[in-house]
Amino acid sequence: MKTRKSQTSQDYRNRRLANRYTDYHVKQPCQLLEFLMTAVPGTSRTKAKQLLARKMVYINNTITTHALTMLQPGQVVQIAERGNLHDLRNPYVHIVYEDNFLLVVEKAAGILTNTLTDRRENSLKRILDEYVKRTNPYISTHTVHRLDRYTSGLLIFAKRRDVQQIFTDNWHDIVTDRRYIGVVQGEMEHDTGTVDSWLKDNKTFMTYSSPYDNGGKRAITHYRTLQRENDCSLVEFKLETGRKNQIRVHMQVIGHPIVGDLKYGSDIDPINRLCLHAYKLQFIHPITHELLQFESPIPPAFLSICKTN
């Protein structure tokens, strides 16, 4: 993997050291919220949720905000004396991790990751640019990767262009696990499988698939069926490549379009959104070289679709 030296890598460590932390060792499996209420004297459910909301809780040095995160024996929960993030209240984005170099956020369905410079439409990048300029008017965010407008889930933004470039140059070495969860129409025939094809846009900007090299880009999607009910299936997707509309087109190809994806073959839309969510993200920090792992809960509405009436 290519590496770049940066004198500000020490800034991140200094920033961490400037705050004080108390360590709590996990001795048995439990949910994070339950652990905080039990391990920290005088911590009510409300106070525990406030600690999480203020980004003051770390698991093995990785910040987390999800109360239902499962803990395992041997992990260390750290609680900071003060919050680490400035407040950002926006229905389209939730920050789950922040340091001097990057942001990891949860994107809501319905907003673009980025927009063209000549368009006034709102985007995640514009929201985050306004956020980071509160502390430093000279910085902005840089898009590391994208999600479709109607796909929700985890995304990385860089705070510096050189950090963005490290991701670009070393994506497959840095990003070690990226998975989606989705609801597809019909009951999947196989528990696991792989779709491998070439994807290319036509003149109307529709992405289409070919089993042969058509001058487009090769796309490989691995899938695992988690649940079959109510003529739908809950499916996990792991991408070997990250092409535009890859999962959506591949599911159309095998006859199981993503629920709510009227553009690529679905004829039902029970919750008025595309049922695709980027729920797992694991990568090596490009500056500190720490392994960071994030998991976003499956949208409850996805699970309700698969329930038998």
Secondary structure, 3 states (H helix, E strand, C coil): CCCCCCCCHHHHHHHHHHCCEEEEECCCCEEHHHHHHHHCCCCCHHHHHHHHHCCCEEECCEECCCCCCEECCCCEEEEECCCCCCCCCECCEEEEEECCCEEEEEECCCCECCCCCCCCCCEHHHHHHHHHCCCCCCCCCEECCCCCCCCEEEEEEECCHHHHHHHHHHHHHHEEEEEEEEEEECCCCCCEEEEEEEEEECCCCCEEEECCCCCCEEEEEEEEEEEEECCEEEEEEEECCCCCCHHHHHHHHCCCCECCCHHHCCCCCCCCCCCEEEEEEEEECCCCCCEEEEECCCCHHHHHHCCCC
